[in-house]
C-alpha cells in the first residue's frame, strides 16, 4: 500500500510541473501587470509608450510615458493604408522616444486596443520584440486601480537602437496564396468580427476575433489566462506547433492576434496587406460562410467582395 502511495505521489510530482507548463504562457515576459509597472516607473532602463493621439495623451497618461502616435510607426500614405515605414524611419522614431538596445519597452493604449499590438509587431519587426511587453489591462486597469495619472509631457533623451530586421514576421501576398492553397503545417487566422468572416474570408482561414482573447475587448482589454487562450485556439482547429499567419482588414486586429500567438509560443507572422490587399487591390476571391473552405470542395463557392 505504501509503495502504491509513493508511486502515485511520484507521478503527481512529475505530471504537475508539466501541467503548469502547458497552461502557462510560453513567453510570460511579453505581458506586465500594473503592479509591476508601478514598481518600475523610475527604472531608467524602462520606457513606457502611450500609443494614441496627442489629445488623449494630454488628457492623462501614466507618469513618465512618452507619446507614440500612429504617424510614428504606420505609413498611412501607402495604397494599402496601414503599412510599415522603412526600418530607418522606425529606428529614428523609437530612438527619439528614448529607446536603446537595452531598453525594456512597455506599451499601452487609449486608442483602439489592437493599436498596442501593432506597436509590438513593429518593434518585433525591427528586432526589439524580445525587450517589449504589453501592459495587461492597458490604461483602463491603471485608472480603475486609481493609480497616478499625469498630464505632464515627457521629453526623452535620444536612444541608440540597433536595427535587427526580421522580414519573416511580415507575410506578403504571394506567400499567403501558398498557405491558402494547402492544408499543411501553416494556418491562416482571420482576426476580424465573425460577421466579417462570414461575409468572406481567405480560403483555409480559421476564425478567432481578437476581442475573444480579452475579458471585454477595448472596454477591458485584460488578456484571458493562457490556458483559456490555448483552449480558444484549439476550439478553432488550431493545433499546437502550427505556423500561424494572422490577417484582418488592414493589419491592426491581426497584429494583436500575432502578439497572442507569440505569447503562447506559436511561430507566427502577419499578413500586413490583409483583406484590403487580398480582396480590394489584388481582387482575389473569398470564401463566404463559416467553413474555412468551400463545403463542396474546390472553389465553387468563392466570391469577390463588392467595393
Residue, then its C-alpha position, 0 to 999 in steps of 0.5 A: x500500500x505504501x509503495x502504491x502511495x509513493x508511486x502515485x505521489x511520484x507521478x503527481x510530482x512529475x505530471x504537475x510541473x508539466x501541467x503548469x507548463x502547458x497552461x502557462x504562457x510560453x513567453x510570460x515576459x511579453x505581458x506586465x501587470x500594473x503592479x509591476x509597472x508601478x514598481x518600475x516607473x523610475x527604472x531608467x532602463x524602462x520606457x513606457x509608450x502611450x500609443x494614441x493621439x496627442x489629445x488623449x495623451x494630454x488628457x492623462x497618461x501614466x507618469x513618465x510615458x512618452x507619446x507614440x502616435x500612429x504617424x510614428x510607426x504606420x505609413x498611412x500614405x501607402x495604397x494599402x493604408x496601414x503599412x510599415x515605414x522603412x526600418x530607418x524611419x522606425x529606428x529614428x522614431x523609437x530612438x527619439x522616444x528614448x529607446x536603446x538596445x537595452x531598453x525594456x519597452x512597455x506599451x499601452x493604449x487609449x486608442x483602439x486596443x489592437x493599436x498596442x499590438x501593432x506597436x509590438x509587431x513593429x518593434x518585433x519587426x525591427x528586432x526589439x520584440x524580445x525587450x517589449x511587453x504589453x501592459x495587461x489591462x492597458x490604461x483602463x486597469x491603471x485608472x480603475x486601480x486609481x493609480x497616478x495619472x499625469x498630464x505632464x509631457x515627457x521629453x526623452x533623451x535620444x536612444x541608440x537602437x540597433x536595427x535587427x530586421x526580421x522580414x519573416x514576421x511580415x507575410x506578403x501576398x504571394x506567400x499567403x496564396x501558398x498557405x491558402x492553397x494547402x492544408x499543411x503545417x501553416x494556418x491562416x487566422x482571420x482576426x476580424x468580427x465573425x460577421x466579417x468572416x462570414x461575409x468572406x474570408x481567405x480560403x483555409x482561414x480559421x476564425x478567432x476575433x481578437x476581442x475573444x482573447x480579452x475579458x471585454x475587448x477595448x472596454x477591458x482589454x485584460x488578456x484571458x489566462x493562457x490556458x483559456x487562450x490555448x483552449x480558444x485556439x484549439x476550439x478553432x482547429x488550431x493545433x499546437x506547433x502550427x505556423x500561424x499567419x494572422x490577417x484582418x482588414x488592414x493589419x491592426x486586429x491581426x497584429x494583436x492576434x500575432x502578439x497572442x500567438x507569440x505569447x503562447x509560443x506559436x511561430x507566427x507572422x502577419x499578413x500586413x496587406x490583409x483583406x484590403x490587399x487580398x480582396x480590394x487591390x489584388x481582387x482575389x476571391x473569398x470564401x463566404x460562410x463559416x467553413x474555412x473552405x468551400x463545403x463542396x470542395x474546390x472553389x465553387x463557392x468563392x466570391x469577390x467582395x463588392x467595393 
